[in-house]
């Protein structure tokens, strides 16, 4: 029994989605890296800015890395033949996992920021 193959138009949409996810992921990784470095460099001054960067940087890194995996999964749909639906389901599972990880990272980041603020960091 043959598998459904996405049409060229559908593959174009899927490829564009994967490409945009990859671009977003790279930007999040760059932003997260810069924020983390700034946070580390501003530790001697202390304060809320250092805390904010030390929390938001790793959160952005986690988000970027997880979405990079999603982008690769969408690319595999377009690059392979014979199992488009299987690859699409795998991509959707990766997207679900990425969202779950991001929700947890954002919650931890928010709690860390709130705790730092409650401890009087300015």
N, C-alpha and C positions, 0 to 999 in steps of 0.2 A: 504494500500500500504506500503510495507516494505522499509526501508531506506537502503542505501548502507552501508555495514560494511567493514572497512579496513581489509585487510588480515593480517596475523601474521607478514609477512615481512614488510608491510606498517606500522603496529603498532610499530614495532621495530625501524624503521626510525623516526617516530613521537616521540616515547618515548626518543630516543637518542637526538633529537633536543630539546625537553623540558628539559631534564636533563642538557644539555650543557647551555641552556639559564638560568636555575636555578643556575648553578655553576658560570656563568659569572655575574649574578645579585648579588650573595652573595659576590663575589670578588669586584664588583663595590661599594657595600654598605660598605664593610670593608675599602676599599681604600678611599672612600668619607668621611667616619667617621674620619679616621686618618688624612686626609688632613684638615678637618674642625677643629679638635682639635689642630693640629699644627698651623693652621692659627690663632686661638684664642690665643694660647700660645705665638705667636710671635708678636701679636699686640703691646705690649709695645716697641718693637724694631722698629716697623713700617716697612716701605719699601715694595718693590714689592713682596718679598717672602710671607709676611703675606697676602697681597692682592691676590696673585695667589692661595694660599691655601684656602682662604676664598671664592673665586669664584669657583675654580675647585672642592672643596670638596662637596658642595651642588649639583653641576651639576652631579657629579658621584653618589651621593645618589639618586637623582631624576631618573637617568638612571637605576640604580639598582632596585629601587622599581617598576618602570614601567615594566621592563623585568621580574621581579619576577611574576607579574600578567600574563604575556604572557606564562611563563613556566607552571603555574598552568592551564592555558587554554589548552595548548597542552597535559598536563597530563590527563585532563578530557576526551579527545578524546579516549585515550587508556583505561582508567578505566571504561568507560561506554559502554553500548550496546544499539543499537536501534536508535541512532541519530548522527552517526559519522560525516556526512556532516554538520549538524547544529552546532555541536561542533567545527568542523574545521573552519566554517565561523566565529563563535564567536572568535576563537583564532586569525584568521587573522584580525578581526576588532580590537582586543586588540593590536595586533602587529602594526597596522596602527596608533592607538592612541598613543602607546608608541613611535613610530618614530616621530610623530607630537610633542609630549611633549619634546622629546629629542632635536629636531630641535630648538624649542623655548628656552629651557634651555641653549643649546650651544650658541645661538645667544645672549641671555641676558648675559651669562658668558663672551663671547667675548667682548661685548660692555662695560661691567663693567671693564674688564681688560684693554681695550683700554682707557677708561675714566681715570682709575687710572694712567696708564702710561702717559697720556696727562697732568695729574695734577702734574707730576714730581715725582711720587713715585719711589724710587730706592731701 
